[in-house]
Amino acid sequence: MQQIETINPATGKIIATYDNETPEQVSQKVKSGRAALAGWKKLELSERTDYMRRLGRVMRKSREEYART
């Protein structure tokens, strides 16, 4: 499968690589995302809050890496 690269214009370095998806593949992934959202909406607020707090902790641990990209 062909890859698409995202390049940091300041450094010229590749910062991300993505699969070049067909329209059908994109549609399937959108459907999967919508199904995941339906499940997310069914969670209790406290469960969603716990997930978001954990995500925040992970992001804070990696903030230097995110800042470089």
C-alpha positions as CSV (number, residue, x, y, z in Angstrom):
1,M,0.0,0.0,0.0
2,Q,1.2,3.5,-0.9
3,Q,2.2,5.7,2.1
4,I,1.6,9.4,2.5
5,E,4.2,11.3,4.5
6,T,3.8,14.4,6.7
7,I,6.9,16.5,6.7
8,N,7.9,19.2,9.2
9,P,8.6,22.2,7.0
10,A,11.0,23.7,9.6
11,T,13.2,20.6,9.7
12,G,12.4,18.7,6.6
13,K,12.0,15.5,8.7
14,I,9.1,13.1,8.3
15,I,6.9,13.3,11.4
16,A,4.1,10.9,10.4
17,T,3.3,8.3,7.8
18,Y,-0.2,7.3,6.7
19,D,-1.7,4.6,4.5
20,N,-3.2,6.0,1.3
21,E,-6.7,4.6,1.7
22,T,-9.3,4.1,-0.9
23,P,-12.7,5.9,-0.6
24,E,-14.2,2.5,0.4
25,Q,-11.6,2.0,3.2
26,V,-12.2,5.6,4.5
27,S,-16.0,4.9,4.5
28,Q,-15.5,1.7,6.5
29,K,-13.3,3.6,9.0
30,V,-15.9,6.3,9.4
31,K,-18.5,3.7,10.1
32,S,-16.3,2.1,12.7
33,G,-15.7,5.5,14.3
34,R,-19.5,6.2,14.5
35,A,-20.0,2.8,16.1
36,A,-17.3,3.5,18.6
37,L,-19.0,6.9,19.4
38,A,-22.3,5.2,20.0
39,G,-20.6,2.9,22.6
40,W,-18.8,5.9,24.2
41,K,-22.2,7.7,24.6
42,K,-23.6,4.7,26.5
43,L,-20.8,4.9,29.1
44,E,-21.6,6.6,32.4
45,L,-20.1,10.0,32.8
46,S,-17.8,8.8,35.5
47,E,-16.4,6.1,33.2
48,R,-15.8,8.7,30.4
49,T,-14.2,11.0,32.9
50,D,-11.8,8.2,34.0
51,Y,-10.8,7.5,30.4
52,M,-10.2,11.2,29.7
53,R,-8.1,11.6,32.9
54,R,-5.9,8.6,31.9
55,L,-5.5,10.1,28.4
56,G,-4.4,13.4,30.0
57,R,-1.8,11.5,32.1
58,V,-0.4,9.8,29.0
59,M,-0.3,13.1,27.1
60,R,1.4,14.9,29.9
61,K,4.1,12.2,30.1
62,S,4.8,12.7,26.4
63,R,4.4,16.4,26.2
64,E,8.0,17.0,25.2
65,E,7.7,14.7,22.3
66,Y,4.5,16.3,21.2
67,A,6.1,19.7,21.4
68,R,8.9,18.7,19.1
69,T,6.5,17.5,16.5
